[in-house]
Amino acid sequence: MGGKPPTEALEPANVPTTGDTHLQLASASLRQLLEDARIPDTIRSTLSEDYAQVRAMLDKLEHGHLHIAVFGRVSVGKSSLLNALLGKTAFSVSVLHGETRSVNMQQWEEYADGGLFLIDTPGINEIDGEARERMAHEVASRTDLLLFVVDSDLTDVEFQALKIVAAAHRPILLVVNKADRYTEDEQRQLRSILRTRTQGVIAPENIVFTTAQASRQSVIFIDEDGTERDGIRERPLNVGALKARLWDIVEAEGKTLAALNASLFAGDLSNALGQRILAVKRELGAKTIRLYCLGKGIAVAFNPIPVADLVAAAMIDAGMVVHLSRLYGLSISRNEAGDLVRTVLAQMVLLMGAVWAVHLVSSALKLGSAGLSTVLTGAAQGAVAWYSTLVVGRVAEQWLANGKSWGDAGPKLTVQQILESLDRDSVLAEAREEILTYVRTTVKG
């Protein structure tokens, strides 16, 4: 990360520091997320924004950049503070309330290798409720070090926001700006109050007082002879203590902070990706199951051979399980799929014996019907077949999502839970209507 001006820290050649090791580990973690071959292309495309964030974080690490964000209420002097650190006006400062409307980033060139970037953010009291909490979380999770700026004791809004950003486990400096408004005694009192209020959140040495803008104050001077006269007192800007504290932190822990931030980011994103990938898989799985439900229902309804339709139905279910296994990235053989289907259907017979008795009788009597009654009988039986495939598909999904394991719940309990989650009467009616609609459409065609 370079060194603090004007000298640079010296390190033994070709000997990686602890910080370098941390950076290497964090980079490897991010690359693993990007290069995970187990993620299908269809799912990658739906998560393109998430992967773009990973690539941006990896690029930041490889260039040795460290991001420092400023956070706080409107009008506490966030932008002025950053300008004072930079030594130039790079961030917009206006008398308008809430001038900063979006995140703004500038390179801090005073640092030896230019790897530091300062980031300004909107005022937290310009955004309400959930939006403020979301912004606080995003700012904290994307930066390596936070400057939380106040100009007096913490308000309730500030304290709540401080707890949110602190939960992200990034280092925080509490910066009390506009310190020129306070006498030395008042500063000591305020520092004591802030130490007490932020105990366990902010380290005492990370409470820093600053004056980000020079000011002129009208005062009355009294001469030696007692004559009073009006005058102006110059109050210069003073960010020396903050700058010194920042240099110390960056020198000692800069690389480790960048690595820690990236690792936490990778961990959070990995969990989020896992949940989103599972959601996408479930969505695609639901579509797959529905197609097989309709296919099996129609096949059973139109099959004129008694009982044989049940054998064909089991083969369709096995094909569906194989299809789902590919979606979940877990290879499975036809025999293994057949064993799973038989296990599920056996548990369904135990739990719903009456329904499957009707199913078997309907299959056996199918040839005894004629005309419309044949269609209605076939549609009813097809609806039961449709329903059984839905259950098999749901159970198979849960089995695959658990890594081809039933987990703590055995197959009987798993099937029972799936059955209880479905409104059988509604599902069967829906299936029967789908099949009859298909029949009517086919006949018209």
N, C-alpha and C positions, 0 to 999 in steps of 0.2 A: 504493500500500500504506500510505499515511499516513506518520507519522514517529515517532521514539522520544520517549517522554514526557520533559518536558512540552511540548516544542515540536514543530512539524511542519515537514517540509522544504518549502521554497518552490520552486515551479517556474513558469516563464513560462506565462502563460495561452495555451491553444489550441496549444501547441507539444508534440507528442508526444515523450516521452523514448525512449531506446533500449529501456527496459523495456516501455513501452507498445507499441512496434512489435513486440517479441517476443511480447507477449500477443495482439496482433491476428493475427499470423501463426499462432500456435498455435491460436487459436480458429477461424480459417479452415480449418486442417487437420482439426480435429475435426468441423466442420460438413460438410466434404467427405465424411468417413466416413459421417456420418448421412444425408446427402442423395444419396448415390451412386445414381442412377437405374438403374444397370446391375444392381443386386442384385435378383433376383426376390423377390416377397413371400413365397413358400414358403420361401425360404432365410432371409429376415429373421426369420420366425417361429421358426425353429429356433435362431437366434442372438440371441434377445431379451435374454438376460442380458448378452451382450457389448455390445449397443447401449445397454443401461441404464447400463453403466459409462462409455460415451462421453458420454452425456447428463449424468451426474453430474460428470464431469471438466469438461465445457463450462460447466456451472452454476457450478462452483468458480472457473473463470477469470473468468467474467462478473461475479461478486461480489467479485473481487479477494482471494480467500482464499489463505492460505499455510499448509500443513500441516507441522508439526514432530513427528516421531515419536521416541519413546524406545525403545531396544532393548538387551537385555542379559540376563545370568543372573538367576535368582531370587535375591532377598535382597541385591542390590547397591544397592538404594534407588532404583529407577526411579520408583515412584509418589511417594515422598517428595520426590524431586528436582522432579517436576512440580508438586507441591503448594507447594514452596518458591518456584518461579518464579511461580506464580499468586498466592501470598500468602494462600492459604486451602486447606482440606482438601476437595478435589474428587475426588481419586482415592483409591481404597480402599487403606489401609495396614494390614496385619495381621501378627501374629507367626506366623500360619499360613504354612507353606511354600507358595509359589506361589499367593498370593491372587488375582492377576490371571489370570482364565481366558479373557478375550476382549478384543478391542480396545475401548478406551474413549477418547472424544474430548471435550475441553473447550475453550471459547473463552478466549483470553488477553485479557481486557478491558483490561489495563494498556496495551496498545498502542493508539495514538491512534484508529484507525478500527475496532478490534475485528476486524480481518481475519486475525488469527493464531489457529491452533487447535493445541493440544497433544494428542498421541495416545499413550496407554499401550498396551503390548502384553504378552502372556504371556512368561514367562521362557524363554529359548532352551533351557535344560537340562531343561525340563519336557516337551519334545517330542523324539521320537527321529528320527534319520536323515532320511528323505525328507520327512517332515512338517515338520521344523525347516528344512530347506533351502527347501521351498515357502513356508513362512511368511516366512522372511527375504527371499525374492525378492518376495513380494507386498507386504510392508511397504515395502521399498525402492522398488518401482515405483509405489506410490500416494502417496508423500510427497515434499515438496520439499526437506526438510533432515532429517538423521538425527542423533540424539544416541545414540552407542554408549557405554553406561555400564559401567564396571568399578569394582572397589574395591581392585585390586592389579595386579600384572603379569598379562598376558593368559594365560588357560588355553588349552589346545589347542582346546577347543570354542568358546571365544570368538574365537580367531584365525581358525578356519575360517568361523565365522558372519560375521566382519568382512570376510573376502575375498568372501563371497557378496554382501553388501549393497554393497560397494565396486564390484562388477562391474556394478551398476545405474547407475553414474556419477552418483549424487546426492552432494552435499556431505555430509561426515561430520565431526562433532565428537566426539573421544574424551574422555569426561568421567570423570575419576577421582574417584569419590565417597568419602565417609568420610575425607577428607584429614586430619581432626583426629586420626586415629590415628597419623599420621606426624610426625616432627620436620621442621624445615626442611631439614636435610641429607638425610634419608631421602626427602623429596619431590623434591629435586634429583636424587638417584640414580635414583629411579623414573621421573622424567620423561626422563632420559637413556636409560634402558633402553627405554622405550616409543617414543622417537623412533627408536632403532635398529631395533626390531622392526617398526615400522609405516612405515618409510621407503618412499616411493613410494605409500603407501596413505592416510596421514593427514599433512596439512601440519603442521609443528611448531607453528605458531601456533594450530592447532585442537586441541591437547591442553590441557585445562583441568581444574584441580583444584577440587573443591567439597566443602562439608559441608552436606548437605541437611536434617539434623535437629540441633537444639540438644541438647546433652548436658551432664550433670553428672559430673564426675570427682572421685573421692576422692583427696586429696593430703595430704602432711604439710608444714606450714609450720614454718620455724625462725625464732624471734624473735631480736632483736638480742642477747639475753643467752644465746642457744643453746638455749632451751627449744623442744622440739618439741610441736606440737599438730596434731590432725586438722582438716581443712577440706574445703571443696567448691570446685572450680574450674568456673565456667560456661564451656562451649564453645559459642558462638553459631553458628547456621547461617550459611553463607557461600556465596552463589551469585552474588555480584557480578561476578566475572570472567566467568562463563558468560553472565550476562545482558548484560553489556557487549559480549561477542563476538557474541552473537546479534543485538543491535540493530545493530551495525556491518554484519553480513552482510545483514540484512533491508533496512536503509537503502540500502546500495550495490547490492544485487543481488536484492532480493525479487521484483520483477516478472519479472526474467529467470529466476530459479530456477523460479517457477511456470510460466513459458512453456516452459522447458527440460524440466521434468518432464512437462508435457502433451504436448510434441512427442515425447519419448521414448516416452511411454505410447501416443500415437497410432501411432507407427511400429511398436512391438511388437505392438499390437493389430491394426494393419492387416495385418501379416505373418501373425498368427494367424488373423485373419478370412479372409485369402486361402487359407490352408491348409484351414480348416474349410469355406469355401464350395466349394472344389474337391472336398473329401471328400463334401459333401452332393450336389454335382452328379454325382460319380461314382456315388454310391449310387442317385440317381434315374435316372442313365444306365443303370446295370446292370439296373434294373427295366424300363426302356424296351426295352433290347436283348433281354431275356429274352422280353418279350411279342412282339416282332417275330420272334424266333427260332421261337417256338411257332407264330405265325401263318403264317410262311413255310413251316415244316416241314409243317404240315397242308395248306396250299394246294398244295404240290408233291406231297405224298403222294396227295391226292385228285384232282388234275388228270389227266384221262384222255388228254389230247392230248399225244403225244410231242413233246419238245423245247420246245413252247410254254410248258410250265411253267417252263423256265429263264428265258424272257423275262419272265414275270410275276414271278418271284423277284427279278430285277434291279430291277424297278420297286418292289417291296416294300422292298428294301435302300435304294433312293434315298429313299423316304418316311421310312425310319428315320433316315437321315443328316440330312434336313431337320428332323425332330423333335428330334434331338440338338443341332442347331445353335441352335434356339430355346432349349433348356435352357442352353446355354453363352453365350447372349446374342450370338451371331454370325450375322447374316443370311446365308442361302445359297440360291441358286436351285436349281430342280429339275435344270437342266442341269449346274450345278456339282456337285450331289450325284451325278448320274449319272456324270460324269467320274471322281469319286473312287471310286465303286463299281467302275467298269471298270478303273481303275488297280489297285485292291486285288485284284480277281479275276484280273487278268492276272498279277500277281505270285504269286498262289496257284497258278495253273496251272503256272508255271515251277518253283515250289518243291514242288508236290504233283501232278505230272502224272498219276500212276497213279490217285489218288483221283478226280480229275475225269474221267478216261477212264471209270471205272466209273460215275460220276454220269451221264455222257452216254449210255452204253450202257443203263443202267437206265431212263432216260427214254424211249429209243427202243423198248425191248422191253416197256414197261408194258402195251400193249394185248395182247401175246401171252400174258399170264398170266391166270389166272381164279381166282375164289374166294379161298381163304386165301392162295395164293401172290401174288395181286395186292396183298392187304393188306400182306403181309410185304415185297414188293418196294417198294411205295409207302412203307412205314415206313422201310425202309433208305435209300431215296432222300431221303425227308423229313429223315432224321437228318443226311445230308450237307448238305442245304440249311440245316438248323438250325445246323449247325456253321459254314457259310460266313457266315451272317448274324452269328454271334457274332464271328467274326474281323473282318468288315467293321465291326461296331459298335465293337469294341475299337480298331481302327486309327483309325476316325473320331473317337473320343473323344480319342485322343492328338493327332491332327491339330488338333482344335478347341482342346484345352487349350494347344497351342503357338501359338494365335492364327492358325489356318488355315495352318500351316507344318509341314513335315516336320522342321524343325530341322537338326541336323548329319547325322542319319541319313536317307538317301533312302528312298523308298517300299518298295523291295525289302528293305532292312535292317529297316525298321520292321515290315513284315509278317512277316519271318522271326523277329524277336524275339517278336512276339505268338504265332506258331505254336509256338515253342519253350516258351512259358510255359503252354501248354495241354496237358493230357493227352488227346491225340486219341482214344485208344481209350475212355477213360472218358467223355469228353464225348459221343461218338457213341452210346455205349450208353445214356447218360442221355437223349439226345434221342429215340432210337428208342423207349425205354420210355414217355416222355411222350406221344409220338404214338400208340402202341398203346393206352395208357390212355384217351386222348381217343376213339379209335375205338371201343373197347369200351363206354365210357360213352355214346357217341352211338347205338350199335347198340341198347343196352339201353333208351335213352330212346325 
